[in-house]
C-alpha cells in the first residue's frame, strides 16, 4: 500500500479497536552523506527508511507507538499496543486532537521538492565534497590541513492522517556542500573555520569552489588571534552568530516554555519587549523555505505569524496542547517525531532586515567587537541572562583591526532586545532560522 493508504488504514484500525480519536504519521525517505578529507573519502553513508507512528486517545488518556514493520501483523501489533497503553495512562484534561475547524493545508506549490537532488552518481557527489575542500586548501599556503569537505543529500515524503478526516502529504528534498579548512600561522598556532551552502535543489547550491573560497577566507582572517582587555563596547554579530540569538528568542516564545513559566517572556503578550526596529516573524508558508510545510504535525494549516511587531510581543508559538493551557489558539507550530506528544517547532523564523549594509554598520564603530563564533551554551531563558564564550575580530576606527579569541560576551536578553541599534540588510536563509547582521550596544566583552 501507499503511505497515505497505510496511514488512513491504521487510524481506522485504531478507531475500530476502541480509540476515541487517533492520528498516524508515516514517513519514507533516503539520505546520503560523504566526507572527503585531504582528497580521500573518509566516510560515506547511504540509507533509506520507511516508518510509521500512531497516537491514540481513550477519552483524555493518550499513548503512542511506532514501527518500521508494514506487514499486516506488524500494523496490527502497532495499533493494539497503542490502544492498550492508552487505557492505562494518566488523564490529561488538555490532551486531544485539534478542533476540526482548525485543520487544513496550503494548496499552493511550496517548491519543497526537486528530483535533481538524487540525480548525481555517488562519484559525482564525492567530487562535490572533494572540489569544496580543494578550493579551500589551495587558496593559501598557510592552509595546510583540513577537517574535510562534505556533500549531503536527502529526500522524503510525509503523510499525516487523523480520525477527524484529515489526510495530508508532501515531499521535501535537501542538499548541501561544505568545507572546513585548517590554517597555521608562522608561530605554529592553528585556526579553523567553515562555510557551507544548502538548498532544495542542486542547481540552487553555491558552487563547491565558492564554498571553499569563503571557508578559506573565514579561516585565514582568524590567524594571529589574541585576547583583549575587558570592556563595554558595541558588539556586532555576523549573520550566523545572530541566528543563534534568534534561536534563543524562539525558545523564549515557545508555548511549552511559556505555560511552564520557564521564559523571561512569559506573561508579556502585548507588551513592549524590544526596540521599535525589532520585528521577528515566523512564516511556514515561504516557497522553498527550509521550515516550510503545507500543514503542521497536527494537520493545522501553516501560516505567517508576527511574533514581535516593532518591539511589541504579539504572539507565542503554539500547538494545540499549549494553546489550551494558555487559553489561546494554536499558531500551527506543532512538531513531532513518530511517537509522543507533539512539541513546538518554528517555520521560517527570522529577524526582519534593516536598510544598511554590514560594511556601513562596521564603519560607524570606533572601538568594538565583530563576533564570528559562539562557544558552548550560556543562556538562561528564565532570567534572560546571557554569557557565552566567543571569538571574532576587533574593530578599530570603523575597520577590522585584528582577530580575537578566548573572550566572553555577556548581557541580558531582556536588555539586548532593547539595545539593538542596527540591523543589516543581509538577511539570508541557510536554514529555518535566519538573521541579518546585528549591532547591540551595552554588552560586556570579558577578556584579560
BARORO-137570 format. One line per 3 residues: their letters; for each residue x, y, z of C-alpha. Coordinates in nm, 4 decimals. Layout:
N
A) X:Y:Z  ...
This chain:
448
XXX) 0.0000:0.0000:0.0000  0.0996:0.3630:-0.0499  0.1897:0.5656:0.2592
XXX) -0.1412:0.7517:0.2517  -0.3362:0.4254:0.2452  -0.1296:0.2809:0.5298
XXX) -0.1795:0.5889:0.7489  -0.5557:0.6052:0.6974  -0.5848:0.2280:0.7466
XXX) -0.4035:0.2461:1.0821  -0.6330:0.5277:1.2001  -0.9396:0.3227:1.1052
XXX) -0.7996:0.0163:1.2831  -0.7418:0.2210:1.5992  -1.0972:0.3512:1.5988
XXX) -1.2373:0.0003:1.5481  -1.0219:-0.1187:1.8391  -1.1843:0.1262:2.0796
XXX) -0.9897:0.4517:2.0485  -1.1976:0.7688:2.0814  -0.9579:0.9537:1.8480
XXX) -0.6402:0.8688:1.6594  -0.3740:1.0060:1.4269  -0.0968:0.8432:1.2252
XXX) 0.2182:0.9834:1.0681  0.4096:0.7889:0.8025  0.7457:0.8787:0.6518
XXX) 0.9776:0.7392:0.3914  1.2975:0.8805:0.2550  1.6611:0.8472:0.1555
XXX) 1.9774:1.0057:0.2958  2.3295:1.0324:0.1594  2.6383:1.1793:0.3268
XXX) 3.0077:1.1793:0.2440  3.3128:1.3485:0.3946  3.6356:1.3809:0.1979
XXX) 3.9499:1.4679:0.3948  4.2718:1.5647:0.2184  4.1273:1.4316:-0.1041
XXX) 4.0380:1.0873:0.0289  3.6919:0.9583:0.1181  3.6743:0.9402:0.4964
XXX) 3.3059:0.8481:0.5422  3.0246:0.7549:0.3069  2.6757:0.6776:0.4300
XXX) 2.3599:0.5987:0.2378  2.0332:0.4820:0.3879  1.6624:0.4548:0.3273
XXX) 1.3825:0.4249:0.5783  1.0093:0.3755:0.5960  0.8436:0.4249:0.9341
XXX) 0.5011:0.4856:1.0846  0.3787:0.6115:1.4205  0.0316:0.6229:1.5708
XXX) -0.1107:0.8252:1.8595  -0.4426:0.7143:2.0041  -0.6766:0.8627:2.2641
XXX) -0.9069:0.6974:2.5123  -1.1004:0.9926:2.6460  -0.8350:1.2188:2.7981
XXX) -0.5746:0.9435:2.8058  -0.3228:0.9096:2.5221  -0.0464:0.6759:2.4088
XXX) 0.1707:0.6318:2.1020  0.3795:0.3646:1.9337  0.5779:0.3357:1.6108
XXX) 0.7130:0.0690:1.3774  0.9071:0.0029:1.0596  0.7186:-0.3248:1.0077
XXX) 0.4495:-0.2556:0.7482  0.3183:-0.6124:0.7350  -0.0432:-0.6768:0.8332
XXX) 0.0745:-0.8401:1.1549  0.3128:-0.5531:1.2311  0.0466:-0.2875:1.1844
XXX) -0.1983:-0.4903:1.3914  0.0515:-0.5098:1.6777  0.1211:-0.1367:1.6470
XXX) -0.2447:-0.0478:1.6903  -0.3267:-0.2971:1.9662  -0.0264:-0.1850:2.1717
XXX) -0.1195:0.1825:2.1425  -0.4863:0.1240:2.2301  -0.3949:-0.0936:2.5300
XXX) -0.1491:0.1657:2.6597  -0.3987:0.4496:2.6176  -0.6415:0.2782:2.8561
XXX) -0.3931:0.2797:3.1440  -0.2035:0.6088:3.1075  -0.2802:0.9105:3.3241
XXX) -0.5508:1.1513:3.2166  -0.4566:1.4950:3.0896  -0.7516:1.7347:3.0523
XXX) -0.5773:1.9276:2.7734  -0.4873:1.6299:2.5545  -0.6591:1.5684:2.2239
XXX) -0.6600:1.6463:1.8536  -0.7153:1.9988:1.7183  -1.0687:2.1171:1.6500
XXX) -1.1883:2.0012:1.3076  -1.2290:2.3671:1.2077  -0.8553:2.4250:1.2643
XXX) -0.7431:2.1510:1.0252  -0.6289:2.2332:0.6739  -0.3371:2.2609:0.4340
XXX) -0.1870:2.5076:0.1912  -0.2803:2.4247:-0.1669  -0.0185:2.6353:-0.3450
XXX) 0.3083:2.4961:-0.4807  0.5580:2.5425:-0.1976  0.8610:2.4385:-0.4062
XXX) 0.9845:2.1883:-0.1466  1.0883:1.9001:-0.3713  1.3324:1.8749:-0.6619
XXX) 1.4230:1.5438:-0.8234  1.7741:1.6596:-0.9126  1.8884:1.6179:-0.5509
XXX) 1.9235:1.2466:-0.6258  2.0291:1.2844:-0.9885  2.4038:1.2704:-0.9204
XXX) 2.6015:0.9470:-0.9106  2.7895:0.8543:-0.5938  3.1176:0.9559:-0.7561
XXX) 2.9754:1.2940:-0.8582  2.8610:1.3570:-0.5008  3.2047:1.2673:-0.3686
XXX) 3.3548:1.5011:-0.6260  3.1402:1.7898:-0.4934  3.2955:1.7382:-0.1492
XXX) 3.6443:1.6985:-0.2971  3.6126:2.0197:-0.5033  3.4989:2.2219:-0.1995
XXX) 3.7912:2.1009:0.0098  4.0429:2.1537:-0.2719  3.9240:2.5100:-0.3301
XXX) 3.9781:2.5821:0.0393  4.3170:2.4156:0.0820  4.4624:2.5629:-0.2386
XXX) 4.3580:2.9183:-0.1538  4.6653:2.9978:0.0576  4.9923:2.8284:0.1579
XXX) 4.9025:2.8746:0.5248  4.6129:2.6289:0.4864  4.7946:2.3002:0.5329
XXX) 4.5219:2.0808:0.6763  4.1518:2.0221:0.6646  3.8699:1.8726:0.8658
XXX) 3.7113:1.7836:0.5333  3.4760:1.8744:0.2571  3.1285:1.7234:0.2648
XXX) 2.8239:1.6680:0.0494  2.4819:1.5653:0.1812  2.1532:1.4894:0.0098
XXX) 1.8145:1.3739:0.1302  1.4601:1.3423:0.0079  1.1473:1.2221:0.1761
XXX) 0.7717:1.2049:0.1916  0.5439:1.2608:0.4913  0.1786:1.1660:0.5369
XXX) -0.0472:1.2637:0.8276  -0.3978:1.1259:0.8812  -0.6387:1.1520:1.1736
XXX) -0.9842:1.0386:1.2795  -1.1353:1.3819:1.2067  -1.0981:1.3102:0.8355
XXX) -0.7753:1.4981:0.7726  -0.5269:1.3416:0.5297  -0.2291:1.5372:0.4020
XXX) 0.1028:1.4609:0.2363  0.4063:1.6393:0.0961  0.7588:1.5709:-0.0311
XXX) 1.0828:1.7509:0.0506  1.4371:1.7469:-0.0837  1.7622:1.8876:0.0512
XXX) 2.1302:1.9022:-0.0402  2.4386:2.0762:0.0971  2.8109:2.1180:0.0404
XXX) 3.0659:2.2422:0.2954  3.4368:2.2829:0.3699  3.6306:2.3129:0.6982
XXX) 3.9936:2.4173:0.6336  4.2652:2.4478:0.8999  4.5324:2.7197:0.8742
XXX) 4.8638:2.7621:1.0593  5.0446:3.0888:1.1279  5.4216:3.1494:1.1465
XXX) 5.4250:3.0575:1.5164  5.2519:2.7264:1.4571  4.9161:2.8328:1.6031
XXX) 4.6233:2.6795:1.4145  4.2762:2.8108:1.3384  3.9744:2.6580:1.1685
XXX) 3.6509:2.7908:1.0262  3.3932:2.6727:0.7749  3.1428:2.7663:0.5104
XXX) 2.8539:2.5860:0.3501  2.5667:2.6112:0.1062  2.2312:2.4403:0.1432
XXX) 1.9374:2.4260:-0.0981  1.6294:2.2331:-0.2051  1.7839:2.1728:-0.5480
XXX) 2.1340:2.1014:-0.6788  2.1049:2.3923:-0.9206  2.0460:2.6334:-0.6312
XXX) 2.3635:2.5357:-0.4442  2.6603:2.7693:-0.4465  2.9470:2.6090:-0.6387
XXX) 3.1898:2.3942:-0.4362  3.4648:2.6355:-0.5427  3.2787:2.9331:-0.3963
XXX) 3.2106:2.7441:-0.0725  3.5785:2.6530:-0.0431  3.6907:3.0088:-0.1202
XXX) 3.4713:3.1592:0.1520  3.5715:2.8888:0.4025  3.9378:2.9711:0.3398
XXX) 3.8764:3.3435:0.3735  3.6939:3.2973:0.7046  3.9735:3.0733:0.8359
XXX) 4.2631:3.2958:0.7337  4.1149:3.6031:0.8999  4.1381:3.4217:1.2348
XXX) 4.5167:3.3771:1.2244  4.7076:3.5732:1.4876  4.4087:3.5899:1.7230
XXX) 4.4705:3.7439:2.0647  4.2849:3.8418:2.3790  4.1552:4.1897:2.4533
XXX) 4.1018:4.3694:2.7808  3.7608:4.3587:2.9434  3.5457:4.6455:2.8200
XXX) 3.1927:4.7535:2.7389  3.1762:4.8228:2.3665  2.9364:4.7921:2.0720
XXX) 2.9146:4.4290:1.9588  2.8272:4.3311:1.6020  2.7073:3.9759:1.5384
XXX) 2.7653:3.8255:1.1959  2.4562:3.6568:1.0475  2.5476:3.3017:1.1526
XXX) 2.6039:3.4150:1.5111  2.2991:3.6428:1.5080  2.0985:3.3359:1.4127
XXX) 2.1804:3.1795:1.7500  2.0230:3.4831:1.9187  1.7080:3.4121:1.7179
XXX) 1.7231:3.0515:1.8421  1.7058:3.1845:2.1982  1.4085:3.4060:2.1124
XXX) 1.2327:3.1085:1.9515  1.2809:2.9087:2.2722  1.1575:3.2023:2.4789
XXX) 0.8276:3.2290:2.2825  0.7772:2.8521:2.2698  0.4411:2.7700:2.4267
XXX) 0.5927:2.4947:2.6411  0.8335:2.7448:2.7995  0.5548:2.9999:2.8429
XXX) 0.2952:2.7880:3.0235  0.5619:2.6373:3.2483  0.6824:2.9865:3.3399
XXX) 1.0298:2.8986:3.2115  1.0766:3.2050:2.9909  1.1542:3.5698:3.0562
XXX) 0.8747:3.6484:2.8056  0.6015:3.4635:2.9992  0.3076:3.6936:3.0695
XXX) 0.4427:3.9637:2.8361  0.1980:3.9233:2.5481  0.1010:4.2660:2.4141
XXX) 0.3876:4.4379:2.5964  0.6929:4.6198:2.4627  0.9866:4.3771:2.4884
XXX) 1.2263:4.5114:2.2227  1.3255:4.8236:2.0328  1.0993:4.9715:1.7661
XXX) 1.3364:4.8391:1.4977  1.2882:4.4752:1.6029  1.0303:4.2688:1.4138
XXX) 1.0501:3.8901:1.4383  0.8393:3.6717:1.2094  0.7642:3.3013:1.1860
XXX) 0.6460:3.2081:0.8363  0.5779:2.8470:0.7453  0.4394:2.9436:0.4036
XXX) 0.7514:3.0767:0.2236  0.8029:2.8858:-0.1058  1.1209:2.6790:-0.0896
XXX) 1.1812:2.7655:0.2766  1.3668:2.5216:0.4978  1.0900:2.5490:0.7577
XXX) 0.8017:2.5494:0.5093  0.5252:2.2870:0.5023  0.1597:2.2850:0.3935
XXX) 0.0428:2.1785:0.7426  0.1953:2.1266:1.0839  0.2380:1.7953:1.2665
XXX) -0.1247:1.8008:1.3857  -0.2793:1.8801:1.0480  -0.3256:2.2521:1.1164
XXX) -0.2599:2.4795:0.8179  0.0731:2.6590:0.8469  0.0735:3.0363:0.8461
XXX) 0.2708:3.3585:0.8843  0.2854:3.4780:1.2458  0.4329:3.8094:1.3547
XXX) 0.5922:3.7222:1.6890  0.7436:4.0605:1.7763  0.5932:4.3560:1.5917
XXX) 0.8114:4.6704:1.6091  0.9154:4.5746:1.9603  0.5772:4.4522:2.0870
XXX) 0.5366:4.0825:2.1722  0.2395:3.9914:1.9518  0.2262:3.6121:1.9621
XXX) 0.3744:3.3000:2.1123  0.4371:2.9866:1.9030  0.1788:2.7249:1.9973
XXX) 0.0490:2.3786:1.9223  -0.2939:2.2541:2.0252  -0.1876:2.1432:2.3739
XXX) -0.0060:2.4614:2.4755  -0.2820:2.6750:2.3231  -0.5329:2.5039:2.5528
XXX) -0.3009:2.5514:2.8500  -0.2811:2.9244:2.7775  -0.6451:2.9613:2.6605
XXX) -0.5201:3.0804:2.3221  -0.5352:2.9358:1.9690  -0.2743:2.7177:1.8001
XXX) -0.0404:2.9012:1.5641  0.0166:2.5903:1.3512  0.3602:2.5195:1.5005
XXX) 0.3147:2.1598:1.6144  0.6244:1.9493:1.5542  0.6681:1.5813:1.6252
XXX) 0.8600:1.2675:1.5651  0.6897:0.9348:1.5236  0.5896:0.8864:1.8867
XXX) 0.5000:1.1007:2.1816  0.3089:1.4227:2.2249  0.3737:1.6887:1.9588
XXX) 0.6209:1.9570:2.0560  0.6622:2.3018:1.9030  0.8869:2.3964:1.6136
XXX) 0.9451:2.7038:1.4008  0.8538:2.7559:1.0394  1.0947:3.0061:0.8813
XXX) 1.1831:3.2135:1.1878  1.3672:3.5370:1.1188  1.4506:3.8919:1.2208
XXX) 1.3267:4.1383:0.9594  1.6143:4.3031:0.7713  1.7140:4.6669:0.8032
XXX) 1.8389:4.9123:0.5417  2.2148:4.9387:0.5988  2.4870:4.7067:0.4749
XXX) 2.7209:4.5251:0.7173  3.0062:4.7457:0.5910  2.8152:5.0612:0.6807
XXX) 2.7361:4.9276:1.0269  3.1006:4.8340:1.0920  3.2231:5.1723:0.9676
XXX) 3.0284:5.3511:1.2446  3.2095:5.1686:1.5266  3.5176:5.3417:1.6710
XXX) 3.6088:5.0526:1.9026  3.4105:4.7306:1.9219  3.3836:4.3604:1.8557
XXX) 3.2614:4.1684:1.5493  3.1587:3.8207:1.6693  3.2059:3.5326:1.4256
XXX) 3.1596:3.2364:1.6590  2.9965:3.1471:1.9894  3.1346:2.8642:2.2006
XXX) 2.9302:2.6487:2.4389  2.6000:2.7403:2.5992  2.5259:3.0212:2.8400
XXX) 2.1685:3.1431:2.8085  1.9207:3.1319:3.0991  1.5760:3.1615:2.9435
XXX) 1.4068:3.2187:3.2783  1.6104:3.5255:3.3713  1.7383:3.6216:3.0258
XXX) 2.0997:3.6167:3.1448  2.3372:3.5734:2.8519  2.7059:3.4819:2.8758
XXX) 2.8871:3.2932:2.6022  3.2438:3.2282:2.5020  3.3237:3.3856:2.1682
XXX) 3.5822:3.4682:1.9062  3.5814:3.7271:1.6329  3.7521:4.0392:1.5016
XXX) 3.8278:4.3627:1.6850  3.7028:4.6788:1.5185  3.9035:4.9998:1.5448
XXX) 3.8275:5.3198:1.3592  3.5456:5.1575:1.1653  3.7727:4.8842:1.0249
XXX) 3.8686:4.5291:1.1107  4.1915:4.5536:1.3134  4.2887:4.2041:1.4384
XXX) 4.1284:3.8688:1.5291  4.0403:3.7968:1.8932  3.9726:3.4779:2.0885
XXX) 3.9205:3.3485:2.4420  3.6678:3.6182:2.5275  3.3172:3.6155:2.6734
XXX) 3.0220:3.8269:2.5624  2.7768:3.8938:2.8447  2.4463:4.0746:2.8899
XXX) 2.0781:4.0010:2.9395  1.8387:3.9156:2.6577  1.5758:4.1500:2.8007
XXX) 1.8208:4.4391:2.7669  1.9763:4.3143:2.4431  1.6407:4.3177:2.2624
XXX) 1.6015:4.6827:2.3570  1.9587:4.7761:2.2685  1.9669:4.6576:1.9054
XXX) 2.0999:4.9757:1.7489  2.1496:4.8471:1.3933  2.0053:4.5668:1.1796
XXX) 2.1727:4.4839:0.8497  2.0218:4.4404:0.5056  2.1912:4.0999:0.4585
XXX) 1.9129:3.8608:0.5615  1.9782:3.5208:0.4028  1.8314:3.1798:0.4838
XXX) 2.0768:2.8942:0.5325  1.8296:2.7035:0.7474  1.4872:2.7573:0.9023
XXX) 1.6185:3.0295:1.1395  1.7845:3.3393:0.9963  1.9028:3.6841:1.0950
XXX) 2.0965:3.9634:0.9271  2.3969:4.1377:1.0834  2.3031:4.2896:1.4215
XXX) 2.4716:4.5580:1.6322  2.3909:4.5600:2.0051  2.5216:4.8254:2.2447
XXX) 2.5783:4.7910:2.6181  2.7308:4.4406:2.6220  3.0375:4.3450:2.8224
XXX) 3.3281:4.1816:2.6420  3.5293:3.9983:2.9064  3.8905:3.9204:2.8263
X) 4.2134:3.9904:3.0126
